Amino acid sequence: MDFSKYPLEKLFYFLAGVIPGFVALFIFQLAAPGSFGWFFSLGFLGYRTKLSLIVLAAFVVGNTLTTFLSAFLGAIGWEWGFFSGMHSYKPSASYDSAPWRDPRWRIVLRNRLGTQAPNNTPFMWQALYDLRLQQVNLMPAAEHPAALAALNREKFESDMNDSEWEQWYDHYHRIVVEPTSPDLSWHVRTGLNFNLETSALYVLISAAFVPSLRHSWCILPSCLWALLLFAESYSIAKRISNKWSTLSDQIKYLSAGGRSLG
């Protein structure tokens, strides 16, 4: 594999995996003192070779831990999103107010999409439909069927048009929540934080079985990083589920021509 072709910012995420790896190896040594004595006693291996093997082991163990945690959090997020979406899903037309009806957002989206943008037709709320239906019911019998058909067609077209705007809003909602082209600082910050958070969880779990870890200088920082992990996960989940949360960011993103918000 040619690492020179791999983006440095993404490579950092994997290299930082040595952090939880070293923590796991250190805890294993505390739990079973002398476990690595045989390795250090190998005379045919130089200290550089031993150091390289230790780093490699930490890299493998650390990335295994971060991969497991990522998959675990992803599974929880998927289940939470599935069940919350299944119980809270409503057709776009059933919302009394919705961010995709914001006139500023529609203007910048139309500028972005051009001829592909949906028609910017006024939305017909259910209350307006009911009011106009009452008026149609008061019309003469000869005019009633045609007027009712026209009203229902207008309502149907309004609902379909509103649904198209919602689909575009959901599309850019996902882009803003999970940027497709994050910058270097984002990768470094995310990679470092997640590996430290993984280490913290491993320390807290191991403390239940390794008494020598039960010290305030060890437990307190681990608790702080673990709380940060849960806070970040909760914040992301709430941001994904709350469509209003990205309205301003979508307007900025579309106004900037679809470039990353940084």
DOGUNU-64659 format. One line per 2 residues: number of its first residue (from 1); their letters; for each residue x, y, z of N, C-alpha, C, O, CB. Coordinates in steps of 0.02 Angstrom, whole numbers. Glycine has a CB too. Example, Ala and Ser with C-alpha at 12.3 -4.5 7.8 and 13.67 -1.06 7.14 Angstrom:
// residues 2
1	as	660/-284/390/615/-225/390/660/-165/390/712/-166/423/565/-224/452  642/-112/354/684/-53/357/645/2/394/670/57/402/704/-30/286
This chain:
// residues 262
1	md	42/-60/0/0/0/0/44/62/0/90/68/41/-48/0/62  30/108/-44/69/169/-49/37/223/-5/-12/253/-24/73/193/-123
3	fs	67/234/55/38/282/102/46/353/78/12/399/103/70/274/171  90/364/30/100/432/4/38/457/-33/28/517/-41/161/436/-42
5	ky	-3/410/-56/-64/428/-92/-123/436/-45/-177/456/-66/-79/377/-146  -113/419/18/-168/424/66/-167/492/100/-114/513/123/-164/367/119
7	pl	-224/526/104/-225/593/134/-197/593/204/-216/551/246/-296/620/135  -152/640/218/-118/643/283/-168/652/340/-161/622/393/-68/699/284
9	ek	-220/693/328/-267/707/382/-306/645/401/-323/636/460/-314/762/361  -322/601/352/-357/539/368/-310/487/397/-330/446/439/-392/511/306
11	lf	-247/488/375/-197/442/402/-186/454/476/-172/408/514/-131/448/363  -191/517/497/-181/534/567/-230/498/612/-213/477/667/-187/610/578
13	yf	-292/489/588/-344/456/628/-321/385/646/-331/363/703/-410/454/589  -291/350/597/-269/282/610/-205/280/652/-197/237/695/-259/244/544
15	la	-160/327/639/-98/329/677/-111/343/751/-77/317/795/-50/381/649  -162/384/764/-179/400/833/-207/340/870/-216/342/931/-230/458/836
17	gv	-221/286/833/-245/225/865/-195/193/912/-213/150/952/-264/175/813  -131/215/908/-82/188/955/-97/211/1026/-74/179/1074/-11/209/935
19	ip	-135/264/1034/-150/290/1102/-189/238/1142/-166/217/1195/-189/356/1098  -249/217/1119/-284/165/1157/-247/99/1157/-254/59/1203/-354/155/1129
21	gf	-206/87/1105/-166/26/1104/-116/23/1160/-110/-28/1194/-131/19/1037  -78/78/1170/-30/81/1225/-66/76/1292/-40/44/1339/11/146/1221
23	va	-123/107/1298/-161/104/1361/-182/32/1375/-177/8/1432/-224/149/1358  -206/-3/1323/-227/-73/1332/-168/-117/1352/-175/-160/1396/-260/-99/1269
25	lf	-111/-108/1319/-52/-148/1336/-28/-133/1407/-7/-178/1444/5/-135/1286  -30/-70/1427/-9/-51/1494/-55/-82/1547/-31/-107/1598/-9/26/1502
27	if	-120/-81/1534/-167/-111/1581/-158/-186/1586/-163/-215/1640/-240/-94/1561  -143/-217/1529/-131/-289/1529/-70/-306/1572/-69/-356/1608/-122/-315/1457
29	ql	-19/-264/1567/41/-274/1608/26/-265/1682/53/-301/1724/97/-225/1586  -18/-217/1699/-37/-207/1768/-78/-266/1795/-70/-287/1852/-78/-142/1776
31	aa	-121/-293/1752/-163/-348/1773/-123/-413/1781/-138/-454/1824/-220/-359/1723  -73/-421/1739/-31/-482/1742/42/-462/1738/72/-467/1684/-50/-532/1684
33	pg	70/-440/1793/140/-417/1792/188/-470/1765/182/-530/1780/162/-397/1863  235/-448/1725/284/-493/1696/261/-528/1633/297/-571/1607/302/-544/1746
35	sf	202/-510/1608/176/-544/1549/221/-535/1488/224/-578/1444/107/-520/1533  254/-478/1484/296/-464/1426/370/-475/1440/413/-457/1399/285/-393/1403
37	gw	385/-506/1497/455/-518/1514/490/-561/1462/548/-548/1445/460/-550/1581  456/-613/1438/487/-657/1389/506/-620/1325/556/-636/1292/439/-714/1372
39	ff	463/-569/1307/476/-532/1246/539/-490/1253/581/-488/1208/416/-487/1229  546/-455/1310/604/-412/1319/668/-452/1331/724/-426/1325/593/-365/1379
41	sl	660/-516/1347/720/-557/1359/747/-589/1296/798/-623/1298/704/-611/1409  712/-579/1241/736/-608/1178/800/-572/1156/799/-513/1138/682/-603/1123
43	gf	856/-608/1157/920/-577/1143/933/-564/1070/972/-520/1053/973/-619/1170  900/-603/1025/914/-595/954/877/-536/923/886/-521/864/896/-658/917
45	lg	836/-501/963/800/-442/938/832/-380/969/842/-376/1030/724/-445/955  848/-332/926/875/-270/951/820/-226/981/761/-240/973/911/-232/895
47	yr	842/-174/1016/792/-132/1050/748/-95/999/690/-81/1013/827/-81/1096  776/-79/939/736/-46/888/683/-92/861/626/-72/849/781/-21/832
49	tk	701/-154/852/652/-203/828/598/-214/880/538/-218/863/686/-270/812  617/-219/943/568/-228/997/522/-168/1001/461/-175/1008/604/-239/1064
51	ls	551/-108/996/510/-47/999/462/-45/940/404/-26/949/555/15/999  485/-64/881/442/-64/822/385/-114/830/328/-99/811/482/-81/759
53	li	399/-172/857/347/-222/868/296/-200/920/237/-213/913/378/-289/889  320/-165/971/274/-139/1022/228/-86/992/167/-87/1005/314/-108/1081
55	vl	256/-42/952/215/9/919/165/-24/872/107/-3/869/259/59/881  187/-74/835/142/-110/789/85/-143/828/27/-141/807/181/-161/748
57	aa	103/-175/884/51/-208/925/2/-157/952/-59/-168/952/84/-247/983  28/-99/975/-16/-46/1000/-61/-20/944/-120/-6/956/25/11/1030
59	fv	-34/-14/885/-73/9/828/-130/-38/812/-187/-17/801/-29/18/766  -115/-104/810/-166/-154/794/-219/-156/849/-279/-156/834/-134/-224/786
61	vg	-198/-159/911/-245/-163/967/-287/-100/971/-348/-103/980/-208/-174/1034  -255/-42/964/-291/22/968/-343/30/914/-399/50/928/-242/79/965
63	nt	-324/15/852/-373/21/798/-428/-31/803/-484/-19/779/-339/16/732  -413/-88/832/-466/-137/845/-517/-110/894/-577/-117/885/-436/-203/872
65	lt	-492/-77/947/-537/-48/997/-579/9/968/-639/12/980/-497/-22/1057  -548/53/929/-585/109/900/-635/85/848/-690/113/843/-538/160/869
67	tf	-617/33/810/-664/6/761/-724/-24/795/-781/-15/774/-629/-47/717  -712/-61/849/-767/-91/887/-812/-37/916/-873/-43/912/-740/-136/943
69	ls	-782/14/946/-823/68/976/-862/105/922/-921/122/933/-778/117/1014  -831/118/865/-867/151/810/-926/110/787/-981/137/776/-820/164/751
71	af	-916/44/779/-970/1/757/-1025/-3/810/-1085/-4/794/-944/-70/743  -1005/-4/873/-1054/-7/928/-1097/56/930/-1158/52/935/-1019/-17/995
73	lg	-1064/114/926/-1101/177/927/-1144/184/864/-1199/210/867/-1053/236/933  -1117/161/807/-1156/163/745/-1219/120/749/-1272/140/725/-1113/141/687
75	ai	-1212/61/780/-1271/17/787/-1323/49/833/-1383/45/819/-1249/-51/816  -1300/80/887/-1347/114/932/-1381/172/896/-1442/181/901/-1311/139/996
77	gw	-1342/211/859/-1370/267/822/-1419/245/770/-1471/278/759/-1316/307/790  -1404/190/736/-1450/165/684/-1515/143/715/-1569/159/689/-1418/107/644
79	ew	-1511/105/770/-1571/81/803/-1613/139/829/-1674/140/822/-1554/33/860  -1579/188/860/-1614/246/886/-1648/285/830/-1705/306/836/-1566/292/925
81	gf	-1611/295/775/-1640/331/719/-1697/294/686/-1746/324/665/-1587/346/667  -1691/228/683/-1744/188/651/-1808/191/691/-1862/204/664/-1721/115/643
83	fs	-1803/179/757/-1864/177/797/-1893/247/807/-1955/255/807/-1849/146/865  -1851/297/816/-1877/365/824/-1909/389/759/-1961/422/759/-1822/414/846
85	gm	-1877/372/702/-1905/391/638/-1970/354/622/-2016/382/593/-1855/379/583  -1972/291/643/-2031/250/630/-2091/277/668/-2148/273/643/-2018/177/648
87	hs	-2080/303/727/-2135/327/768/-2151/400/755/-2207/423/770/-2120/317/840  -2104/438/728/-2115/510/721/-2123/532/648/-2132/591/635/-2058/547/752
89	yk	-2119/485/601/-2123/505/531/-2192/535/515/-2244/508/534/-2109/446/485  -2190/590/480/-2251/622/456/-2239/647/385/-2184/669/369/-2273/681/504
91	ps	-2290/643/342/-2282/671/275/-2265/745/279/-2286/779/326/-2346/661/233  -2228/770/231/-2206/840/233/-2265/888/239/-2260/939/273/-2166/856/172
93	as	-2320/872/206/-2378/917/205/-2413/922/273/-2453/967/284/-2427/895/153  -2398/874/318/-2433/874/383/-2401/922/433/-2428/932/487/-2433/804/411
95	yd	-2342/951/416/-2309/998/461/-2340/1068/454/-2347/1094/398/-2233/1001/447  -2359/1097/510/-2385/1166/508/-2331/1215/488/-2344/1264/452/-2415/1185/575
97	sa	-2270/1203/511/-2213/1244/491/-2154/1197/478/-2146/1146/511/-2195/1297/546  -2114/1214/429/-2058/1171/410/-2002/1214/383/-2015/1264/350/-2081/1118/358
99	pw	-1940/1195/395/-1883/1235/372/-1877/1239/297/-1850/1287/270/-1820/1209/401  -1901/1187/262/-1895/1188/188/-1944/1237/155/-1942/1246/94/-1906/1119/161
101	rd	-1986/1269/195/-2031/1321/168/-2003/1391/180/-2034/1440/162/-2101/1315/199  -1944/1394/211/-1913/1458/223/-1895/1491/156/-1861/1461/115/-1849/1450/268
103	pr	-1918/1552/144/-1907/1584/78/-1833/1597/64/-1812/1593/6/-1944/1650/74  -1793/1611/114/-1721/1623/103/-1687/1559/80/-1647/1560/34/-1687/1649/167
105	wr	-1704/1503/113/-1675/1439/94/-1695/1420/23/-1654/1394/-16/-1696/1384/143  -1757/1432/5/-1780/1414/-62/-1745/1456/-115/-1730/1431/-170/-1856/1423/-68
107	iv	-1732/1518/-100/-1698/1561/-148/-1627/1536/-162/-1607/1529/-220/-1695/1634/-123  -1589/1521/-109/-1520/1499/-119/-1518/1429/-150/-1472/1413/-188/-1482/1498/-53
109	lr	-1568/1387/-135/-1570/1321/-166/-1586/1326/-240/-1557/1291/-281/-1622/1276/-131  -1633/1371/-258/-1649/1381/-329/-1588/1408/-367/-1576/1390/-424/-1709/1428/-336
111	nr	-1551/1452/-335/-1490/1477/-366/-1439/1421/-376/-1401/1420/-424/-1459/1533/-325  -1438/1374/-329/-1392/1318/-332/-1412/1266/-384/-1370/1242/-422/-1387/1284/-263
113	lg	-1477/1250/-387/-1501/1196/-431/-1519/1220/-500/-1517/1182/-548/-1560/1162/-399  -1538/1283/-506/-1559/1308/-571/-1624/1277/-593/-1674/1279/-557/-1505/1296/-623
115	tq	-1625/1248/-652/-1686/1220/-680/-1708/1155/-645/-1765/1133/-653/-1677/1206/-754  -1663/1126/-606/-1680/1064/-570/-1720/1078/-506/-1746/1031/-476/-1617/1026/-553
117	ap	-1725/1140/-485/-1760/1157/-424/-1835/1145/-432/-1862/1156/-487/-1747/1229/-404  -1870/1124/-380/-1942/1116/-383/-1977/1184/-395/-1947/1237/-384/-1969/1084/-318
119	nn	-2038/1180/-417/-2077/1242/-426/-2090/1274/-358/-2108/1240/-310/-2144/1227/-463  -2082/1340/-356/-2091/1376/-293/-2164/1397/-286/-2179/1457/-285/-2044/1436/-288
121	tp	-2208/1348/-283/-2280/1362/-277/-2299/1371/-204/-2270/1338/-161/-2322/1306/-310  -2348/1414/-190/-2370/1423/-120/-2398/1358/-92/-2434/1322/-126/-2423/1479/-115
123	fm	-2381/1344/-30/-2405/1283/2/-2476/1293/27/-2493/1345/55/-2359/1263/60  -2518/1243/16/-2588/1246/39/-2593/1208/105/-2591/1146/106/-2636/1216/-15
125	wq	-2601/1245/159/-2611/1214/224/-2679/1180/228/-2725/1198/191/-2603/1266/280  -2685/1132/273/-2747/1096/280/-2805/1142/299/-2861/1133/276/-2740/1040/332
127	al	-2791/1192/341/-2843/1239/361/-2869/1278/301/-2929/1290/295/-2817/1287/414  -2824/1298/256/-2845/1333/196/-2885/1288/150/-2934/1309/119/-2784/1361/159
129	yd	-2863/1225/145/-2900/1177/104/-2971/1167/131/-3019/1166/93/-2863/1109/101  -2977/1159/197/-3043/1150/227/-3088/1211/215/-3147/1204/202/-3037/1137/302
131	lr	-3058/1271/219/-3097/1332/207/-3121/1335/135/-3179/1352/122/-3055/1394/225  -3077/1320/89/-3096/1322/18/-3145/1265/2/-3187/1273/-42/-3034/1317/-26
133	lq	-3139/1209/37/-3186/1154/27/-3257/1174/48/-3306/1157/15/-3164/1091/67  -3262/1212/102/-3327/1237/123/-3357/1282/70/-3417/1280/57/-3322/1274/190
135	qv	-3316/1323/40/-3340/1367/-14/-3363/1327/-74/-3413/1343/-106/-3284/1416/-35  -3325/1274/-90/-3344/1231/-147/-3411/1197/-134/-3452/1189/-179/-3290/1179/-162
137	nl	-3421/1176/-71/-3484/1141/-54/-3545/1187/-59/-3601/1164/-63/-3479/1112/16  -3532/1252/-58/-3588/1299/-64/-3604/1316/-136/-3653/1352/-150/-3571/1363/-26
139	mp	-3563/1291/-183/-3574/1306/-254/-3632/1266/-281/-3651/1215/-252/-3511/1292/-294  -3662/1288/-336/-3717/1251/-367/-3696/1180/-385/-3637/1167/-397/-3742/1288/-431
141	aa	-3744/1135/-387/-3729/1065/-399/-3695/1054/-465/-3653/1009/-471/-3792/1024/-396  -3711/1093/-516/-3682/1084/-582/-3607/1102/-583/-3569/1074/-622/-3719/1127/-633
143	eh	-3587/1149/-540/-3517/1171/-538/-3475/1135/-486/-3414/1137/-486/-3514/1245/-526  -3510/1101/-440/-3476/1071/-383/-3424/1018/-403/-3367/1022/-378/-3526/1040/-337
145	pa	-3439/968/-445/-3390/916/-461/-3325/943/-491/-3271/923/-470/-3420/865/-508  -3331/988/-538/-3271/1016/-570/-3230/1057/-521/-3168/1054/-521/-3290/1058/-631
147	al	-3264/1097/-480/-3229/1138/-431/-3194/1094/-378/-3138/1109/-358/-3277/1187/-397  -3228/1041/-357/-3198/996/-307/-3137/960/-336/-3086/952/-302/-3250/944/-283
149	aa	-3143/938/-399/-3087/904/-431/-3027/951/-438/-2969/931/-428/-3108/877/-499  -3041/1014/-456/-2987/1063/-464/-2953/1077/-397/-2892/1084/-394/-3014/1128/-495
151	ln	-2994/1082/-344/-2966/1095/-277/-2922/1037/-254/-2868/1048/-228/-3022/1108/-227  -2947/976/-264/-2908/917/-243/-2844/910/-284/-2792/891/-257/-2950/854/-251
153	re	-2848/927/-348/-2787/924/-389/-2736/976/-366/-2676/963/-364/-2805/936/-464  -2761/1035/-349/-2716/1088/-325/-2684/1068/-259/-2624/1081/-248/-2753/1154/-317
155	kf	-2723/1037/-215/-2697/1014/-151/-2645/959/-161/-2592/959/-129/-2754/989/-106  -2660/913/-207/-2613/858/-220/-2547/885/-248/-2493/864/-226/-2644/807/-269
157	es	-2551/930/-295/-2490/959/-324/-2451/999/-273/-2390/999/-273/-2508/1003/-384  -2487/1032/-228/-2453/1070/-175/-2416/1023/-128/-2359/1037/-108/-2504/1111/-135
159	dm	-2447/967/-110/-2415/918/-65/-2354/887/-99/-2302/878/-66/-2466/864/-45  -2360/869/-162/-2304/838/-198/-2246/888/-205/-2188/869/-198/-2326/814/-268
161	nd	-2262/950/-218/-2211/1001/-223/-2176/1012/-157/-2115/1020/-154/-2241/1067/-248  -2214/1012/-102/-2186/1020/-36/-2140/961/-19/-2089/970/14/-2242/1027/16
163	se	-2160/901/-41/-2119/842/-29/-2052/846/-66/-2001/824/-39/-2157/779/-50  -2052/874/-126/-1990/882/-163/-1943/929/-127/-1883/916/-122/-2004/909/-233
165	we	-1969/985/-100/-1927/1031/-62/-1899/997/0/-1841/1008/19/-1967/1093/-43  -1940/956/32/-1916/920/92/-1859/873/75/-1811/867/113/-1974/882/125
167	qw	-1864/838/19/-1812/792/-1/-1746/828/-12/-1693/803/8/-1832/754/-64  -1748/886/-43/-1687/925/-52/-1660/950/14/-1600/952/25/-1699/983/-100
169	yd	-1705/969/58/-1684/993/124/-1649/936/163/-1597/947/194/-1744/1020/165  -1678/876/161/-1647/819/195/-1579/803/165/-1533/784/201/-1693/757/190
171	hy	-1573/812/100/-1509/799/66/-1453/844/94/-1400/820/112/-1516/809/-10  -1467/908/97/-1417/955/122/-1412/954/198/-1361/974/226/-1433/1026/98
173	hr	-1464/931/231/-1462/922/303/-1407/872/322/-1368/883/368/-1530/900/330  -1405/816/285/-1354/765/298/-1285/791/281/-1236/776/315/-1369/702/258
175	iv	-1279/830/227/-1214/857/208/-1187/904/261/-1128/902/277/-1219/894/140  -1230/946/288/-1208/995/338/-1191/960/404/-1142/978/436/-1262/1048/350
177	ve	-1231/911/424/-1218/876/487/-1154/835/482/-1115/833/529/-1277/830/505  -1144/802/425/-1084/761/415/-1048/787/353/-1059/760/298/-1102/685/408
179	pt	-1005/837/360/-972/867/302/-933/815/262/-899/773/290/-925/922/324  -939/819/195/-905/772/151/-831/790/141/-792/747/121/-940/768/84
181	sp	-813/852/152/-743/874/142/-718/913/202/-704/973/197/-738/918/78  -712/879/260/-687/914/320/-614/933/311/-577/900/274/-696/871/382
183	dl	-593/985/346/-525/1009/339/-478/970/385/-498/925/421/-521/1084/354  -413/988/381/-361/953/419/-374/956/494/-368/906/529/-293/982/403
185	sw	-391/1016/519/-402/1023/591/-459/979/616/-456/954/672/-416/1096/608  -511/970/574/-567/927/593/-544/855/601/-561/822/650/-624/931/541
187	hv	-505/831/553/-480/762/556/-435/751/617/-441/701/652/-442/744/493  -389/799/629/-343/793/685/-382/794/751/-371/752/795/-291/850/684
189	rt	-427/842/758/-466/848/820/-510/787/831/-512/760/887/-510/912/818  -543/765/779/-588/707/785/-549/643/799/-568/604/843/-630/698/722
191	gl	-494/634/762/-454/574/772/-424/570/842/-426/518/874/-400/570/721  -396/626/865/-365/628/931/-418/619/986/-408/580/1032/-327/693/942
193	nf	-473/655/980/-525/651/1031/-554/580/1036/-562/553/1091/-581/700/1016  -569/551/979/-602/485/981/-555/432/1009/-578/387/1044/-625/464/911
195	nl	-491/436/994/-444/387/1021/-435/396/1096/-427/348/1132/-377/392/985  -435/459/1118/-431/471/1190/-495/448/1226/-493/422/1281/-418/546/1204
197	et	-552/458/1193/-615/436/1222/-619/360/1225/-645/332/1273/-674/463/1181  -592/327/1173/-589/254/1174/-545/230/1231/-563/182/1266/-563/227/1106
199	sa	-489/262/1240/-443/245/1295/-478/253/1362/-471/211/1407/-380/288/1293  -515/308/1369/-550/321/1432/-601/267/1449/-605/244/1506/-584/389/1430
201	ly	-639/246/1399/-688/193/1411/-654/128/1430/-678/91/1473/-732/183/1349  -599/114/1396/-563/52/1412/-536/53/1483/-538/3/1518/-505/41/1362
203	vl	-512/111/1505/-487/118/1573/-543/107/1624/-535/72/1674/-454/187/1584  -601/138/1611/-657/132/1658/-683/61/1663/-699/37/1717/-713/179/1637
205	is	-686/27/1606/-709/-42/1607/-657/-87/1641/-675/-131/1681/-723/-68/1536  -594/-75/1626/-541/-116/1655/-535/-105/1730/-515/-150/1767/-474/-100/1622
207	aa	-552/-45/1754/-546/-30/1825/-590/-76/1868/-576/-86/1927/-565/43/1838  -642/-103/1837/-685/-149/1874/-650/-216/1888/-670/-253/1932/-750/-162/1836
209	fv	-597/-231/1849/-563/-295/1856/-490/-287/1878/-458/-335/1901/-565/-332/1791  -463/-226/1872/-393/-213/1889/-391/-162/1946/-398/-102/1933/-351/-188/1827
211	ps	-382/-184/2008/-384/-137/2065/-332/-81/2061/-344/-27/2087/-374/-176/2128  -275/-95/2030/-222/-45/2028/-240/16/1986/-204/66/1987/-158/-75/2002
213	lr	-295/13/1949/-317/70/1910/-364/116/1949/-380/170/1925/-352/46/1848  -384/95/2007/-435/132/2045/-403/188/2085/-401/187/2147/-474/85/2091
215	hs	-379/237/2049/-351/297/2079/-383/358/2047/-402/357/1988/-273/299/2070  -391/411/2086/-425/471/2061/-390/501/2000/-423/524/1954/-430/523/2116
217	wc	-323/499/2000/-286/528/1944/-297/489/1880/-284/514/1825/-212/531/1959  -321/428/1886/-335/386/1828/-409/386/1809/-427/391/1750/-312/314/1841
219	il	-452/381/1859/-524/376/1847/-554/443/1827/-596/446/1782/-558/351/1910  -533/498/1860/-564/563/1846/-554/586/1773/-603/604/1741/-535/615/1892
221	ps	-493/585/1746/-485/604/1675/-524/558/1628/-551/580/1577/-412/605/1656  -526/494/1646/-562/446/1603/-637/461/1604/-670/456/1552/-550/374/1627
223	cl	-663/480/1661/-734/498/1666/-749/560/1624/-801/564/1590/-754/510/1739  -704/608/1625/-714/669/1587/-715/655/1512/-758/681/1476/-659/721/1603
225	wa	-668/614/1488/-667/597/1417/-727/554/1397/-754/562/1343/-602/560/1400  -748/510/1442/-807/469/1428/-870/512/1424/-913/502/1381/-816/414/1481
227	ll	-876/560/1469/-933/607/1468/-932/648/1404/-984/662/1375/-932/653/1529  -872/668/1382/-866/705/1319/-890/663/1260/-923/689/1215/-794/727/1308
229	lf	-873/599/1261/-896/554/1207/-972/550/1205/-1002/557/1151/-867/484/1216  -1003/540/1262/-1076/534/1264/-1109/601/1247/-1162/603/1214/-1099/511/1333
231	ae	-1079/656/1269/-1107/722/1252/-1103/735/1178/-1151/761/1148/-1070/777/1291  -1047/718/1146/-1040/728/1074/-1089/684/1036/-1121/706/988/-969/713/1052
233	sy	-1096/621/1057/-1142/575/1024/-1214/600/1030/-1252/597/982/-1135/504/1053  -1232/623/1089/-1300/648/1100/-1313/710/1059/-1366/719/1030/-1312/662/1175
235	si	-1263/755/1056/-1270/816/1017/-1280/802/943/-1322/833/910/-1209/861/1027  -1240/755/917/-1247/737/846/-1315/706/833/-1347/721/782/-1190/688/825
237	ak	-1337/661/877/-1402/629/868/-1459/680/869/-1505/676/828/-1414/576/924  -1456/728/915/-1507/780/918/-1506/825/856/-1558/845/831/-1499/822/981
239	ri	-1446/840/832/-1439/883/773/-1466/848/711/-1496/880/668/-1366/902/763  -1455/783/706/-1480/746/649/-1557/743/651/-1589/750/599/-1451/675/648
241	sn	-1585/732/710/-1657/724/716/-1695/790/712/-1754/791/693/-1674/689/780  -1662/846/729/-1694/911/728/-1677/947/662/-1622/975/655/-1672/954/788
243	kw	-1722/945/615/-1708/973/548/-1700/1049/550/-1665/1077/508/-1764/955/501  -1730/1082/597/-1723/1154/602/-1652/1175/620/-1631/1231/607/-1772/1182/655
245	st	-1614/1128/650/-1548/1146/676/-1498/1164/621/-1448/1198/635/-1520/1088/716  -1511/1143/559/-1462/1157/505/-1487/1209/456/-1454/1220/404/-1446/1093/469
247	ls	-1542/1242/469/-1569/1290/421/-1518/1345/405/-1504/1358/346/-1634/1320/447  -1492/1377/456/-1445/1432/444/-1381/1407/410/-1355/1440/365/-1427/1466/510
249	dq	-1357/1349/432/-1296/1321/402/-1308/1301/329/-1263/1307/288/-1272/1260/442  -1368/1277/314/-1382/1260/245/-1383/1323/201/-1358/1322/145/-1450/1224/240
251	ik	-1411/1375/226/-1412/1438/188/-1341/1462/175/-1325/1484/119/-1453/1493/226  -1298/1458/226/-1228/1479/217/-1193/1432/168/-1155/1455/124/-1191/1478/284
253	yl	-1205/1368/174/-1173/1319/131/-1193/1329/58/-1150/1329/14/-1191/1248/153  -1258/1338/46/-1282/1347/-23/-1261/1415/-51/-1245/1421/-110/-1359/1341/-25
255	sa	-1259/1465/-8/-1238/1531/-31/-1164/1531/-49/-1142/1569/-93/-1251/1583/24  -1125/1487/-16/-1053/1483/-31/-1038/1438/-90/-980/1424/-105/-1016/1458/30
257	gg	-1091/1415/-124/-1081/1373/-183/-1068/1301/-166/-1039/1265/-207/-1025/1399/-223  -1089/1279/-106/-1080/1209/-88/-1011/1194/-60/-992/1135/-58/-1092/1166/-146
259	rs	-974/1244/-39/-908/1233/-10/-915/1220/65/-964/1241/96/-861/1292/-23  -867/1185/92/-869/1167/163/-873/1229/206/-842/1280/192/-807/1126/181
261	lg	-913/1224/260/-921/1280/306/-859/1291/349/-849/1345/376/-982/1268/350  -818/1240/353/-757/1246/395/-775/1260/466/-730/1267/508/-712/1302/370
